[in-house]
Amino acid sequence: MGAPRNTFPWAGLLTLSALIFTAVTSEFLPTGLLPEIAAELQVSESKVGLLVTVFAGTVVLTAAPLSVLTRRYSRKFLVIVVLIVFAIANLLAALAPTYELLVGARVVGGLAHGLFWAVVGAYSAHLVPKHQLGRAIAITGGGGTAAFVLGVPLGTAIGNAVGWRLAFGVIAAIIAILTLVTAKLLPAVRHGEVLSTGEIPLPMRKDTTVPAVIAVGVILILVGFGHNLFYTYIAPYLIGPVGIDPGAVAGVLFLYGGAGAVGLILAGTLGDRFPQRSLVAAVAVVMLSVLVLGLFSSVTWVALAAIFVWGVAFGAVPSLMQARMMHTASVRVRDAAAAYFTTSFNVAIGGGALVGGLLLDGWGIQALPFVDATITVIGLALIIVVAVWLRRRAAAGR
């Protein structure tokens, strides 16, 4: 069913964008509130960083299986169910009296988040024809960028002013409201491949696009791993090596998020016209800006400029990677590719937060940007290698 193909489904796409805003804000909210949560629950900042790892690890373990188990259910119905669970998880986080119970709340959130992305990640591809996919993903991806522009900084500001618990409570209330909006405005879609009479469906493992889908996921893991290894601990890095006042951290996160909005606009503008070059350029600039931030952290204006450029470049990366994944996957494996995309993304988030915490305790926080830049270089090299491989495979197919 879904929206008519001759009209652009603005209402549905903007609804998805709002849902992604709340999901991303909830996932990364602890990064801006590390000192406050650690102080109240009397644990180390690296241990609070593990809340991101626990959340992402739950997504990694459950996204693909839940996607398979729920493949026959209505996509819209699943989105609504997931939102209800997500609201409950954030409410539990707001009320958690101990670190252990906060971890439990994050596990519940991770369960909802994994299925959320497995469904929502491919929803825009069901709403629009393929030639509008880059534009549609840029619109829905705007929700993720808005989370970094407004969600995480605003949550950080709320946490600094009146406590981190209220920040989680506000997210729970917003999700509850958006559940009603989703029921009203999000179009239902057909998510299966339409077969001809008598045609036997091909097993997904035999689909010829699967190797390319896996390659895109590996690239995403590398680039995202390096990024989250550093970004998870950006608040203590800003307070320490950069020398930012703790009360100004929310403002710097707002600067980073605003830059991400610029990057998303560039991705939506250039992604369909120059998909490969745009991705290579974005990842290369991520690497360079992080390296500059590490080398000149004590020079405030240089550090802030590097953070802005970092935000622009990385703001484009998820949208470009998701568009590449949806273009690469056939219709048959599109939902599975969306689940694999979110699994890869959360391997990167959880693994990066975990290793970043170990580096923070072992080598000190100043090592993080240099490790980030090194891993990103490897990801950039793999992007180029995979592009050459796909080009040769396409030529051989012709």
C-alpha positions in Angstrom: 0.0 0.0 0.0 2.1 3.0 1.0 2.1 6.5 -0.5 1.4 6.9 -4.2 4.5 6.9 -6.3 3.7 10.1 -8.1 3.6 12.1 -4.8 6.6 12.6 -2.5 5.6 11.2 0.9 6.6 14.2 3.1 4.4 13.4 6.0 5.7 9.8 6.3 9.4 10.8 5.8 9.2 13.7 8.3 7.5 11.3 10.9 10.4 8.8 10.4 12.8 11.7 10.8 11.3 12.7 14.1 11.4 9.0 15.3 15.1 8.8 14.4 15.7 12.0 16.3 14.4 10.6 19.5 16.2 7.2 19.0 19.6 8.7 18.3 19.2 11.2 21.2 18.4 8.4 23.6 21.3 6.3 22.5 23.9 9.0 22.8 22.5 10.9 25.7 25.0 9.4 28.2 27.9 10.9 26.2 27.0 14.4 27.2 26.1 13.4 30.8 29.1 11.2 31.7 30.3 13.4 34.6 26.8 13.8 36.2 25.8 10.2 36.0 29.2 9.0 37.3 29.1 11.4 40.2 25.6 10.5 41.3 25.9 6.7 40.9 29.5 6.8 42.2 31.1 5.0 39.3 34.0 5.9 36.9 33.4 7.9 33.7 34.6 4.9 31.6 32.0 2.7 33.3 29.3 5.2 32.4 30.7 5.1 28.8 29.9 1.4 28.9 26.2 2.3 29.0 26.6 3.1 25.3 28.4 -0.2 24.8 25.6 -2.2 26.5 22.9 -0.4 24.5 24.8 -1.0 21.2 25.8 -4.6 22.1 22.1 -5.4 22.7 21.3 -4.0 19.3 24.1 -6.1 17.7 22.9 -9.3 19.3 19.2 -8.9 18.6 18.6 -6.7 15.5 19.1 -9.4 12.9 17.2 -12.2 14.8 14.3 -9.9 15.6 14.2 -8.7 11.9 13.8 -12.4 10.8 11.3 -13.3 13.5 9.1 -10.3 12.6 9.5 -10.2 8.8 5.8 -11.2 8.2 4.4 -8.4 10.5 3.2 -5.0 9.3 6.1 -2.5 9.3 3.9 0.2 10.8 2.6 -2.0 13.5 6.2 -3.0 14.5 7.2 0.7 14.6 4.4 1.5 17.1 5.2 -1.5 19.3 8.9 -0.6 19.4 8.1 3.0 20.3 6.0 1.9 23.3 8.9 -0.3 24.5 11.4 2.5 23.9 9.4 5.0 26.0 9.2 2.5 28.9 13.0 1.9 28.6 13.8 5.6 28.9 11.3 6.0 31.8 13.1 3.1 33.6 16.5 4.8 33.0 15.1 8.0 34.5 14.0 6.1 37.7 16.9 3.7 38.0 18.3 4.0 41.6 21.6 2.1 40.9 24.1 1.7 38.1 23.1 -2.0 37.6 19.4 -1.1 37.1 20.4 1.7 34.7 22.3 -1.0 32.7 19.1 -3.1 32.7 17.1 -0.1 31.4 19.6 0.3 28.6 19.3 -3.3 27.6 15.6 -2.9 27.2 16.2 0.2 25.2 18.7 -1.7 23.0 16.2 -4.4 22.3 13.7 -1.8 21.0 16.4 0.1 19.2 17.6 -2.9 17.2 14.2 -3.7 15.8 13.5 0.0 15.3 16.4 0.4 13.0 15.8 -2.9 11.2 12.3 -1.6 10.3 12.9 2.2 10.0 16.2 1.8 8.2 14.4 0.4 5.1 11.1 2.2 5.5 12.0 5.2 3.3 13.1 2.7 0.6 9.6 1.3 0.6 8.0 4.8 0.4 9.8 6.2 -2.6 11.1 4.9 -6.0 14.8 4.2 -6.3 15.7 7.4 -8.0 14.4 9.4 -5.0 16.2 7.2 -2.4 19.1 9.6 -1.7 16.7 12.5 -1.1 14.4 10.4 1.1 17.3 9.1 3.2 18.7 12.6 3.6 15.3 13.7 5.0 15.0 10.9 7.4 18.6 11.1 8.3 17.9 14.7 9.3 16.4 13.3 12.5 19.8 11.8 13.4 21.6 15.0 12.7 19.0 17.0 14.6 19.7 14.7 17.6 23.3 15.9 17.6 22.2 19.5 16.8 19.5 19.8 19.5 18.8 16.4 21.2 22.1 15.6 22.8 23.1 19.2 23.6 19.6 20.0 25.0 19.7 16.8 27.0 23.1 17.7 28.3 21.9 21.2 29.2 18.9 19.7 31.1 21.1 17.3 32.8 23.5 20.0 33.9 20.7 22.2 35.1 18.3 19.9 36.9 19.7 16.4 36.7 20.3 13.7 34.2 17.2 11.7 35.2 14.9 14.4 33.9 16.7 14.3 30.5 15.7 10.6 30.1 12.2 11.4 31.4 11.7 14.1 28.7 12.8 11.6 26.0 10.3 9.1 27.3 7.5 11.7 27.1 8.5 12.8 23.5 8.4 9.2 22.4 5.0 8.7 23.8 3.7 11.7 21.9 5.4 10.5 18.7 3.7 7.1 19.0 0.4 8.8 18.5 1.7 10.9 15.6 3.1 7.7 14.0 -0.3 6.0 14.2 -1.9 8.9 12.4 0.7 10.0 9.8 3.0 7.1 8.9 1.8 5.3 5.7 1.6 1.5 5.8 4.0 -0.2 3.3 4.4 -3.5 1.5 7.8 -4.7 2.4 8.1 -8.0 0.6 9.2 -8.8 -2.9 6.3 -9.4 -5.3 6.8 -12.7 -7.1 5.3 -13.8 -10.4 2.7 -16.6 -10.3 4.5 -19.9 -9.7 7.9 -18.2 -9.0 9.9 -19.8 -6.1 11.6 -17.2 -3.8 15.4 -17.4 -3.9 17.0 -17.9 -0.5 18.6 -14.7 0.7 22.1 -16.3 1.0 22.0 -16.9 -2.8 21.2 -13.3 -3.6 24.1 -11.8 -5.7 24.1 -8.5 -3.8 24.8 -10.1 -0.4 28.7 -9.9 -0.7 28.5 -6.2 -1.6 26.1 -5.6 1.3 28.5 -7.3 3.7 31.4 -5.1 2.3 29.5 -1.9 3.0 28.8 -3.1 6.5 32.5 -3.8 7.2 33.4 -0.3 6.0 30.7 1.1 8.3 32.1 -0.8 11.3 35.6 0.5 10.7 34.7 4.2 10.2 32.1 4.2 13.0 34.4 2.3 15.4 37.1 4.9 15.1 34.5 7.7 15.5 32.8 6.4 18.6 36.1 5.4 20.2 36.7 9.2 20.5 33.2 10.8 20.4 31.8 8.8 23.3 34.3 10.5 25.6 34.1 14.0 24.0 32.8 15.6 27.1 35.8 14.8 29.3 38.1 15.5 26.3 36.6 19.0 26.0 36.9 19.6 29.8 40.4 18.2 29.9 42.8 18.7 27.0 40.8 21.4 25.3 40.1 23.3 28.5 36.4 24.0 28.0 34.4 25.0 31.1 32.0 22.1 32.0 29.0 24.5 31.6 30.1 25.2 28.0 30.2 21.5 26.9 26.5 21.6 25.7 27.4 24.6 23.5 30.3 22.8 21.9 28.1 19.8 21.2 25.5 22.2 19.7 28.3 23.5 17.4 29.2 19.9 16.4 25.6 19.0 15.8 24.9 22.2 13.7 27.9 21.3 11.6 26.4 17.8 11.1 23.3 19.5 9.7 25.5 21.2 7.1 27.0 17.8 6.3 23.6 16.2 5.9 22.5 18.9 3.4 25.7 18.3 1.4 25.0 14.5 1.5 21.5 15.0 0.2 22.7 17.4 -2.5 25.7 15.6 -3.7 25.1 12.0 -2.7 22.9 11.0 -5.6 25.2 12.8 -8.2 28.6 11.7 -6.8 28.0 8.9 -4.4 31.5 7.4 -4.3 33.4 10.6 -4.4 31.2 12.2 -1.7 31.8 9.2 0.6 35.6 9.2 0.1 35.8 13.0 0.6 33.7 12.8 3.8 35.7 10.1 5.4 39.0 11.7 4.5 37.9 15.0 6.1 36.8 13.1 9.2 40.3 11.7 9.5 42.1 15.0 9.0 39.9 17.0 11.3 40.2 14.5 14.2 44.0 14.5 13.7 44.1 18.3 13.8 42.0 18.2 17.0 44.5 15.8 18.6 47.5 17.7 17.6 46.2 21.2 18.5 43.8 20.5 21.4 45.4 23.2 23.6 44.8 25.9 21.0 41.1 26.6 21.6 40.1 28.2 18.4 41.9 25.5 16.3 40.2 22.8 18.4 36.8 24.3 17.9 37.3 24.8 14.2 38.4 21.1 13.9 35.3 20.0 15.8 33.1 22.0 13.4 34.8 20.5 10.3 34.6 17.0 12.0 30.9 17.6 12.5 30.3 18.6 8.8 32.2 15.6 7.5 30.8 12.9 9.8 27.3 14.4 9.5 27.3 13.3 5.9 28.7 9.8 6.5 25.7 7.8 7.9 23.4 9.1 5.1 25.9 8.4 2.4 26.5 4.9 3.8 22.8 4.1 4.2 22.1 5.2 0.7 25.0 3.1 -0.6 23.6 0.1 1.4 20.0 0.5 0.0 21.3 1.0 -3.6 23.5 -2.1 -3.2 20.9 -4.4 -1.8 18.2 -6.0 -4.0 14.6 -5.7 -3.0 14.7 -9.3 -1.7 17.3 -8.5 0.9 16.5 -4.8 1.6 15.0 -5.4 5.1 17.9 -7.8 6.0 20.4 -5.2 4.7 18.8 -2.6 6.9 19.1 -4.9 9.9 22.7 -5.6 9.0 23.3 -1.8 8.6 22.1 -1.1 12.1 24.0 -4.2 13.5 27.2 -2.9 11.9 26.6 0.6 13.1 26.1 -0.6 16.7 29.1 -2.9 16.6 31.0 0.3 15.8 29.2 2.3 18.6 29.6 -0.4 21.3 33.0 -1.5 20.3 34.3 2.0 20.0 32.9 3.0 23.4 34.4 -0.1 25.0 37.9 0.3 23.5 37.8 4.0 24.1 37.1 3.4 27.8 40.0 1.0 28.0 42.3 3.5 26.2 41.0 6.2 28.5 42.0 4.2 31.6 45.2 2.8 30.2 46.8 5.5 27.9 44.9 8.6 28.8 42.3 10.6 27.0 44.8 12.4 24.7 45.4 9.1 22.9 41.9 8.8 21.6 41.9 11.1 18.6 45.1 9.5 17.2 43.7 6.0 17.5 40.5 7.3 15.8 42.4 8.8 12.9 44.4 5.6 12.4 41.3 3.4 12.2 39.6 5.9 9.9 42.5 5.7 7.5 42.0 1.9 7.2 38.3 2.4 6.6 39.1 4.9 3.9 41.4 2.5 2.1 38.7 -0.2 2.2 36.2 2.2 0.7 38.5 2.6 -2.3 39.2 -1.1 -2.6 35.6 -2.1 -2.5 34.7 0.6 -5.1 37.2 -0.8 -7.5 36.0 -4.4 -6.8 32.3 -3.4 -7.5 33.3 -1.5 -10.6 35.1 -4.5 -12.0 32.3 -6.9 -11.1 29.8 -4.7 -12.8 32.0 -4.5 -15.9 32.3 -8.3 -15.9 28.5 -8.7 -15.6 28.0 -6.5 -18.6 
